[in-house]
């Protein structure tokens, strides 16, 4: 069998075709049901009341006015909420999904400013919102830590990622830095950032006796089902979570406190509940990217070879979470260097638990690293592209493992040519068009390859030659269903319209979270495993007169809506013929993907070379991105159309990271001051130029289908490319994001 997913005899393949999104027509017609659009008789609507202190106790809750308001069904507080166990912390069990292990409305404790202290249920959303505004609360506030400076003063600790401390030493980097011909040693800062998916978090909940149905905006349906079952003390099989359509997640639509609150409220009321978080509530309850303070120091020889690379610093998080913003991660494998020091410290704050946000750690870490590399290029008088190529590693600098496939130099060369890099004026502030100072910059992008171990799928082949693949994966707009339809169609030698993908349902096989840009390869490996199981099962059904009689699974592969001997398409029998001869209406197999051993044997990443042109107003300090190119090395691209959307979306999100996005926190009390799109600024259409993307297309021989992750790649490097272009335009080196006009005047 051919494990690369092509047909047995080299026939028509679908992987690599720009197939339009299969869910596009449904969404355009408004026929795709999202989490807050499931209707039930007797449905009531929930609104939340949030705490206004960062730490302490609720000493009194006045709910009388809310309970008397029109349409109100009940008000739930810690006094009457059903008993719930704390969420199991992510990583403590295979299916645990909790961002922290704090109690959810089980006591009078307040642990962050914005914690839910009451849930109001009413007949309409408007009535619920009005009644929530009538709830009064009194507090006994306690001393709290609500700034990074205070948290650092209280002491830091070495952060842990994937069970390993984020500390790496190769040689004496500090000594090598001191002895280097050229050295850059600077501090870079990045702010809190919040999730702003197009669809705010929402769910519709209904209890049927002891059985629970949850329609959620989720990227982890199985984890959510297991977590809710644990919290409410029921069997996992009694919880059914679906998320067929999700309006973006970017790491933020995991398990948070609003899901068990809605479930508890539905249980208390005995009625179905819909909870659609306001944008303000998303900011209060769903963690985002934590702030960082990073030191990057690079020592280089006169010819530009790196002698020392130091990437250290601190990020804020809480005492009860499972995640720290691992900003130095990208520096582990980016460049060849004689010595290396990486260290990430955590500092505890009384705050909402931070979360994964597109390319956690790597997005902000690449800003610091790639800005420092640009500073070295300026100090050496060396072209920034050439400096990066000159320090290209032969093997992984920290693990010593070989790279599975690394063609980033080709990406740099192709990108530089297409962008017109050779025309760049390296002198800062030298190019001006009227009031606009024009500059160009570049940066490297990188994202770790991940294939999850929980891939399992059910494959059903029916007598009419149609196939259905069922797996508990997710599609939040990135095109999973479309891409996996192509993978299944090619691997089964069927037209795409004969393949159905069922996903985002906790009752389906598999444990596949939509995290780490890992779904494409995880699901593809599982589909290929199911294909192997199907071929073996079909061969047990063929009769003695079949052209396939006597052949083994290793000698056969799918071809032309059936099976054929490898290299001999004349020995072929259609699926329909095999099932008809056996008197079968269908064949059903389940299979699991092999363990992702490639991740332990090879250093595996997706890479990119990011090129940017900016224009900065000498009058107002406004910075505009006028051109952007991403030249990428990410393995085989399954669908150029959906991949192009992912690439451009990541770049746009990187523009927000660089220029506009910042969660403003009042350090006196931990209150988020800009919880909404009116004050938290993300890029809009007029901010975004035409974005060009190209890729090497070189398959990775160690990955299923030769593909690697792409969803988070292009937000890395983008912030630094913009910052470096701004330096080229103005001569001002801004080391703190976002780069707002006040920093350029």
Secondary structure as GFF3:
##gff-version 3
##sequence-region A 1 745
A	DSSP	alpha_helix	24	28	.	.	.	ID=ss1
A	DSSP	three_ten_helix	35	37	.	.	.	ID=ss2
A	DSSP	beta_strand	44	50	.	.	.	ID=ss3
A	DSSP	beta_strand	56	62	.	.	.	ID=ss4
A	DSSP	alpha_helix	64	68	.	.	.	ID=ss5
A	DSSP	beta_strand	72	76	.	.	.	ID=ss6
A	DSSP	beta_strand	109	110	.	.	.	ID=ss7
A	DSSP	beta_strand	116	122	.	.	.	ID=ss8
A	DSSP	alpha_helix	125	132	.	.	.	ID=ss9
A	DSSP	beta_strand	136	141	.	.	.	ID=ss10
A	DSSP	alpha_helix	148	153	.	.	.	ID=ss11
A	DSSP	beta_strand	157	158	.	.	.	ID=ss12
A	DSSP	beta_strand	160	161	.	.	.	ID=ss13
A	DSSP	beta_strand	164	165	.	.	.	ID=ss14
A	DSSP	beta_strand	167	170	.	.	.	ID=ss15
A	DSSP	alpha_helix	173	179	.	.	.	ID=ss16
A	DSSP	beta_strand	182	190	.	.	.	ID=ss17
A	DSSP	beta_strand	202	208	.	.	.	ID=ss18
A	DSSP	beta_strand	211	216	.	.	.	ID=ss19
A	DSSP	alpha_helix	221	232	.	.	.	ID=ss20
A	DSSP	three_ten_helix	236	238	.	.	.	ID=ss21
A	DSSP	beta_strand	239	242	.	.	.	ID=ss22
A	DSSP	alpha_helix	257	269	.	.	.	ID=ss23
A	DSSP	beta_strand	273	276	.	.	.	ID=ss24
A	DSSP	alpha_helix	279	285	.	.	.	ID=ss25
A	DSSP	beta_strand	292	300	.	.	.	ID=ss26
A	DSSP	beta_strand	306	317	.	.	.	ID=ss27
A	DSSP	three_ten_helix	327	332	.	.	.	ID=ss28
A	DSSP	beta_strand	339	348	.	.	.	ID=ss29
A	DSSP	alpha_helix	362	380	.	.	.	ID=ss30
A	DSSP	alpha_helix	384	390	.	.	.	ID=ss31
A	DSSP	alpha_helix	408	419	.	.	.	ID=ss32
A	DSSP	three_ten_helix	421	423	.	.	.	ID=ss33
A	DSSP	beta_strand	432	433	.	.	.	ID=ss34
A	DSSP	beta_strand	436	448	.	.	.	ID=ss35
A	DSSP	beta_strand	456	462	.	.	.	ID=ss36
A	DSSP	beta_strand	467	470	.	.	.	ID=ss37
A	DSSP	alpha_helix	480	492	.	.	.	ID=ss38
A	DSSP	three_ten_helix	496	498	.	.	.	ID=ss39
A	DSSP	beta_strand	499	502	.	.	.	ID=ss40
A	DSSP	alpha_helix	519	539	.	.	.	ID=ss41
A	DSSP	three_ten_helix	553	555	.	.	.	ID=ss42
A	DSSP	beta_strand	556	558	.	.	.	ID=ss43
A	DSSP	beta_strand	562	565	.	.	.	ID=ss44
A	DSSP	beta_strand	568	574	.	.	.	ID=ss45
A	DSSP	alpha_helix	575	582	.	.	.	ID=ss46
A	DSSP	beta_strand	586	592	.	.	.	ID=ss47
A	DSSP	alpha_helix	598	601	.	.	.	ID=ss48
A	DSSP	beta_strand	605	617	.	.	.	ID=ss49
A	DSSP	beta_strand	623	633	.	.	.	ID=ss50
A	DSSP	alpha_helix	640	659	.	.	.	ID=ss51
A	DSSP	beta_strand	665	666	.	.	.	ID=ss52
A	DSSP	beta_strand	671	672	.	.	.	ID=ss53
A	DSSP	three_ten_helix	685	687	.	.	.	ID=ss54
A	DSSP	beta_strand	691	695	.	.	.	ID=ss55
A	DSSP	three_ten_helix	704	706	.	.	.	ID=ss56
A	DSSP	three_ten_helix	713	715	.	.	.	ID=ss57
A	DSSP	alpha_helix	718	730	.	.	.	ID=ss58
A	DSSP	three_ten_helix	741	743	.	.	.	ID=ss59
###
